[in-house]
Amino acid sequence: MVNPELLEILRCPACVKEKTALLTLTRETWLVCQDCGRKYPIKDDIPVMLIDEGDKWISTAAEALPVPPPQA
């Protein structure tokens, strides 16, 4: 589980300069940007906050995200 205090300060790296970039914890293993819809996996309790990683899942519906996220 990711520390709740960390979740409060994390922002989408693609949106943070222009928008609020707030992230929502989804399915206990994903962070979803409320602005752009990028989805960042949480692997081994560590959020993978790379824009390229968020881009991979942008067109996947939140309810269709794999749990747990793929490791590769």
Order of alpha helices (4+ residues) and beta strands (2+ residues): alpha-beta-beta-beta-beta-alpha
